[in-house]
């Protein structure tokens, strides 16, 4: 199964600059056509770029990369639900500012990374 890399960027207002996030995604060699940007609040997931990415593009085996957890969303419960959705769907979510999500674990030891990531995401989502 061929993996597709996608990047997602969110800034809260049209006046904010997404360049820092864009540079980080480009460094990971994500094709420009696979990077989606929304300029609106992270209070919920009703954002056009995000919804298109989620509903029309991401497939099992794909990877979604965001710069930081709060760029995905601001509501802890909703962020956790989204991460669970992707896990069930077979889409890997990598968070650049959370290095444990970027690591690849040997076959059969993926549970270790998942455990660490769940703890870290719980803490970060609480303060997002």
BATI-23631 format. One record per residue (C-alpha): x, y, z; chain. Coordinates in Angstrom, 1 decimal. Example, Ala and Ser with C-alpha at 12.3 -4.5 7.8 and 13.67 -1.06 7.14 Angstrom:
BEGIN
+--------+--------+--------+--------+
!     px !     py !     pz ! chaine !
+--------+--------+--------+--------+
!   12.3 !   -4.5 !    7.8 !      A !
!   13.7 !   -1.1 !    7.1 !      A !
+--------+--------+--------+--------+
This chain:
BEGIN
+--------+--------+--------+--------+
!     px !     py !     pz ! chaine !
+--------+--------+--------+--------+
!    0.0 !    0.0 !    0.0 !      A !
!    1.4 !    3.3 !   -1.1 !      A !
!    1.6 !    6.0 !    1.7 !      A !
!    0.5 !    9.5 !    0.9 !      A !
!    1.8 !   12.3 !    3.0 !      A !
!   -0.5 !   15.2 !    3.8 !      A !
!    0.1 !   18.4 !    5.8 !      A !
!   -2.4 !   20.6 !    7.6 !      A !
!   -1.9 !   24.2 !    8.7 !      A !
!   -4.2 !   26.3 !   10.8 !      A !
!   -3.9 !   29.9 !   11.9 !      A !
!   -6.6 !   31.6 !   13.9 !      A !
!   -7.0 !   34.7 !   11.8 !      A !
!   -6.4 !   35.9 !    8.3 !      A !
!   -3.7 !   38.3 !    9.7 !      A !
!   -1.6 !   35.5 !   11.2 !      A !
!    1.2 !   34.1 !    9.2 !      A !
!    1.4 !   30.4 !    8.4 !      A !
!    5.0 !   30.5 !    7.1 !      A !
!    6.6 !   28.8 !   10.2 !      A !
!    4.2 !   25.8 !    9.8 !      A !
!    4.7 !   25.7 !    6.0 !      A !
!    8.5 !   25.6 !    6.3 !      A !
!    8.2 !   22.7 !    8.8 !      A !
!    6.0 !   20.7 !    6.4 !      A !
!    8.2 !   21.5 !    3.4 !      A !
!   11.2 !   20.2 !    5.3 !      A !
!    9.5 !   16.8 !    5.5 !      A !
!    9.1 !   16.8 !    1.7 !      A !
!    5.3 !   16.9 !    1.7 !      A !
!    4.1 !   17.9 !   -1.8 !      A !
!    2.7 !   21.4 !   -2.0 !      A !
!   -0.5 !   20.0 !   -3.5 !      A !
!   -1.0 !   17.9 !   -0.3 !      A !
!   -0.7 !   20.8 !    2.2 !      A !
!   -4.0 !   22.4 !    3.3 !      A !
!   -4.4 !   25.7 !    5.1 !      A !
!   -7.3 !   27.1 !    7.1 !      A !
!   -7.3 !   30.6 !    8.5 !      A !
!   -9.9 !   30.3 !   11.2 !      A !
!  -10.4 !   29.4 !   14.9 !      A !
!   -9.6 !   25.9 !   16.1 !      A !
!  -12.7 !   25.8 !   18.4 !      A !
!  -14.2 !   23.1 !   16.2 !      A !
!  -13.4 !   21.1 !   13.1 !      A !
!  -15.8 !   22.9 !   10.7 !      A !
!  -13.0 !   24.2 !    8.5 !      A !
!  -13.1 !   23.8 !    4.8 !      A !
!   -9.5 !   22.8 !    4.2 !      A !
!   -9.5 !   20.3 !    7.1 !      A !
!  -12.9 !   18.8 !    6.1 !      A !
!  -11.8 !   18.3 !    2.5 !      A !
!   -8.6 !   16.6 !    3.6 !      A !
!  -10.5 !   14.4 !    6.1 !      A !
!  -13.5 !   13.5 !    4.0 !      A !
!  -12.2 !   13.4 !    0.4 !      A !
!   -8.4 !   12.6 !    0.5 !      A !
!   -7.2 !   10.7 !    3.6 !      A !
!   -7.2 !    6.9 !    3.1 !      A !
!   -6.0 !    4.0 !    5.2 !      A !
!   -2.2 !    3.9 !    5.1 !      A !
!   -1.9 !    7.7 !    4.6 !      A !
!   -0.1 !   10.0 !    7.0 !      A !
!   -1.3 !   13.4 !    8.2 !      A !
!    1.3 !   15.8 !    9.6 !      A !
!    0.7 !   18.9 !   11.7 !      A !
!    3.2 !   21.2 !   13.3 !      A !
!    1.7 !   21.1 !   16.8 !      A !
!   -1.4 !   19.6 !   18.4 !      A !
!   -3.1 !   23.0 !   18.9 !      A !
!   -2.9 !   23.5 !   15.1 !      A !
!   -5.2 !   20.5 !   14.7 !      A !
!   -7.8 !   21.9 !   17.2 !      A !
!   -8.3 !   23.6 !   20.5 !      A !
!  -11.0 !   21.5 !   22.1 !      A !
!   -9.4 !   18.6 !   24.0 !      A !
!  -12.3 !   16.2 !   23.6 !      A !
!  -12.8 !   16.9 !   19.9 !      A !
!   -9.0 !   16.5 !   19.3 !      A !
!   -9.0 !   13.2 !   21.0 !      A !
!  -12.1 !   12.1 !   19.0 !      A !
!  -10.3 !   13.1 !   15.7 !      A !
!   -7.2 !   11.2 !   16.7 !      A !
!   -9.3 !    8.1 !   17.5 !      A !
!  -11.1 !    8.5 !   14.2 !      A !
!   -7.8 !    8.4 !   12.3 !      A !
!   -6.5 !    5.5 !   14.3 !      A !
!   -9.6 !    3.5 !   13.5 !      A !
!   -9.3 !    4.5 !    9.9 !      A !
!   -5.7 !    3.5 !    9.6 !      A !
!   -4.4 !    7.0 !    9.1 !      A !
!   -1.2 !    7.9 !   11.0 !      A !
!   -1.1 !   11.3 !   12.6 !      A !
!    2.4 !   12.8 !   13.1 !      A !
!    2.9 !   16.0 !   15.2 !      A !
!    6.2 !   17.6 !   14.5 !      A !
!    6.4 !   19.2 !   18.0 !      A !
!    5.7 !   15.8 !   19.6 !      A !
!    8.8 !   13.8 !   18.5 !      A !
!    7.4 !   10.5 !   19.8 !      A !
!    4.7 !   10.7 !   17.1 !      A !
!    7.4 !   11.1 !   14.5 !      A !
!    9.3 !    7.9 !   15.4 !      A !
!    8.8 !    4.6 !   13.7 !      A !
!    8.8 !    1.6 !   16.0 !      A !
!    9.8 !   -1.9 !   15.1 !      A !
!    7.0 !   -4.3 !   14.0 !      A !
!    5.4 !   -5.8 !   17.1 !      A !
!    6.5 !   -2.8 !   19.3 !      A !
!    4.2 !   -0.2 !   17.9 !      A !
!    2.2 !   -0.4 !   21.2 !      A !
!    5.1 !    1.2 !   23.0 !      A !
!    4.9 !    4.3 !   20.8 !      A !
!    1.2 !    4.4 !   21.0 !      A !
!    1.3 !    4.3 !   24.8 !      A !
!    3.8 !    7.2 !   25.0 !      A !
!    1.9 !    9.2 !   22.4 !      A !
!   -1.4 !    8.7 !   24.2 !      A !
!    0.0 !   10.1 !   27.4 !      A !
!    1.7 !   13.0 !   25.7 !      A !
!   -1.4 !   13.9 !   23.7 !      A !
!   -3.6 !   13.7 !   26.8 !      A !
!   -1.3 !   16.2 !   28.6 !      A !
!   -0.9 !   18.5 !   25.5 !      A !
!   -4.6 !   18.5 !   24.7 !      A !
!   -5.4 !   19.6 !   28.2 !      A !
!   -3.3 !   22.7 !   27.8 !      A !
!   -4.0 !   23.3 !   24.1 !      A !
+--------+--------+--------+--------+
